[in-house]
Every structure is written in structure tokens, then in C-alpha cells.
């Protein structure tokens, strides 16, 4: 078995599965389960990690060290120590270096065998819907096409997060059940934790302070990310705008709710409260701003996204979605 592996890229689900395969190979070759250690390059010194690999284990024939954040191994002395180990590795140990970056331009990388360097890319947009539908089908659960769109908007684009979220929804509706947008909303509304729907409840009620508090909590959650939160808000504002249009076209509220599959009385109340607060032109402006912020997210670094999302929510609630960023800022033209 190759002693040192470098697994790169943003697709955490496939990467995690590959790590499991490498551990299984070590198990088969040594004849017993290896001792597995998990490290983070920002928290544990390289010398300490290498000592674990070289010293072996009193209880297992093989040691595996899984190191997250390999792109942070930048110090000259750390790189030199790692390079020395890669050249002369322990025969009873496996080093697995992980990074979400697709490329690491550090000297020690070149010493790792090309067969042990792999990049795991996220699925293309045209692959995601089929993957989600298949995953639910294997668990004997149906999912509506528009629910797939909402599901993909809300969940981070890697198979690990998609599996976790899908398994929770499958447990919620049960075998033989069907997941629609209404089931997703109901599932999240019954969760004890704050979520994008409780955030929209506060936006609909015009409670700026509460909305910003929930937004802060979501931004700190490992399961949420600003682009996903924005995508969900955009989806809800678009549906609210469609409801406004239907009512303007003289649908009664029951017909409009049925047409948009808004079945929950709680959600109906939320949307009606929002319609009292946001006029049609305001909703059109907010949707336009959300699209602009999606473009802005794509052109700015991730650490800026939480602040930009807060700015969007404030703009939507306090300024009725009025434009305040020039096209040059949003689109970089």
C-alpha cells in the first residue's frame, strides 16, 4: 500500500469514502483494524503527527493519520520534515493528507506518488437532480422535482452534506412517503434549531432585530452557509411574489395557496403577514437584489459572505430592497 496520500477538492462525500477505502485496505493488509488518528494542520504540529506515524501503536499493527487542512503546512521546517517522511515513510503507517482546495503549490506535494494524489470535484449542476432523485429512490422515498430544487438550494453542494440532509428527510416522511416543498418546510419548522424558514418568519413579520439574531446563529452553524441561506431566501421571496401576482389576478387565497403547494396553516399565515408588509414592487426589488447578491458572492472571498448576507437582509427589510450597489461592484464590470 502507498504510504502517503493527498486527497484534494471540495467534494467531501467522495473524499470521505476514499479515506474509508484506504483504511479498509490497511485493515486487510495488516490483518487487524488499524489505529486511526485525526489531526488538523492548524492545531497539531507536523513533528507531532510524524512522531505518531513513526512510533506506531502498542495495540494495532498499523497506524493511519488523517490530516485535515494540508494546505496550511507552509512553514519551511514543517515542509522539510514532511518531505523527509514522504521519502522514507514508516512501513507500518499510512498518512492521508486532506484539503478542500483543488491544488496545493508546495514543494512536498511533488514527492507524493501521482497515483496517490486525487482531486474530488463537486457534481456538475446537470448531475445533481439525478443524484438526489436516485438517493431518495434507493430509500423507498419519492421526491417531487420542485422539492429537489429547494433541497439543492438549501444544502451545501457535496455528497456528504446531501446524504445527511436526505437521510433526515427520509426519516421524517418514512418509507413509501413523498417529499414535497411542503414536507421540507414542515420538517424544518418542527426542528428545535433556528433555520432558514424561521428566519423568513421574522422577515415576514418585519422583526429586523430577531431576523438578524437568527441570521447570526445560522452563520455560526457548521451546517449552514451564506450562499445556501441566500438561495433559500430568494426561493421564498420569489414564491411570495408569485402569490402576490396570483392574488392580483383575482385568485382567492385558498386557490393561490393550493397552486403554490403552501399547505401548512402556519406557512399560510407567514405569507399573508408578509404580503401586508411588502408590496408587489418591493418584492420585485428584493428579488432583483437577491440575484445581485448571488453574483456578488461568486466574485468575493468566502469570509465576506456573512457580512454581505446581513447587508442583504437589512436592505430587504429596512430599505424595501432599494438598489444601493452599482453594477461595477456587483458584477465586477
C-alpha positions, 0 to 999 in steps of 0.5 A: 500500500502507498504510504502517503496520500493527498486527497484534494477538492471540495467534494467531501462525500467522495473524499470521505469514502476514499479515506474509508477505502484506504483504511479498509485496505490497511485493515486487510493488509495488516490483518487487524483494524488499524489505529486511526488518528485525526489531526488538523494542520492548524492545531497539531504540529507536523513533528507531532503527527510524524512522531505518531506515524513513526512510533506506531501503536502498542495495540494495532499493527498499523497506524493511519493519520488523517490530516485535515487542512494540508494546505496550511503546512507552509512553514519551511521546517514543517515542509522539510520534515514532511518531505523527509517522511514522504521519502522514507515513510514508516512501513507500518503507517499510512498518512492521508493528507486532506484539503478542500482546495483543488491544488496545493503549490508546495514543494512536498506535494511533488514527492507524493506518488501521482497515483496517490494524489486525487482531486474530488470535484463537486457534481456538475449542476446537470448531475445533481437532480439525478443524484438526489432523485436516485438517493431518495429512490434507493430509500423507498422515498419519492421526491417531487422535482420542485422539492429537489430544487429547494433541497439543492438550494438549501444544502451545501453542494457535496455528497456528504452534506446531501446524504445527511440532509436526505437521510433526515428527510427520509426519516421524517416522511418514512418509507413509501412517503413523498417529499414535497416543498411542503414536507421540507418546510414542515420538517424544518419548522418542527426542528428545535434549531433556528433555520432558514424558514424561521428566519423568513418568519421574522422577515415576514413579520418585519422583526429586523432585530430577531431576523438578524439574531437568527441570521447570526446563529445560522452563520455560526452553524457548521451546517449552514452557509451564506450562499445556501441561506441566500438561495433559500431566501430568494426561493421564498421571496420569489414564491411570495411574489408569485402569490402576490401576482396570483392574488392580483389576478383575482385568485382567492387565497385558498386557490393561490395557496393550493397552486403554490403547494403552501399547505401548512396553516402556519406557512399560510399565515407567514405569507399573508403577514408578509404580503401586508408588509411588502408590496408587489414592487418591493418584492420585485426589488428584493428579488432583483437584489437577491440575484445581485447578491448571488453574483456578488458572492461568486466574485468575493472571498468566502469570509465576506459572505456573512457580512454581505448576507446581513447587508442583504437582509437589512436592505430587504427589510429596512430599505424595501430592497432599494438598489444601493450597489452599482453594477461595477461592484456587483458584477465586477464590470 
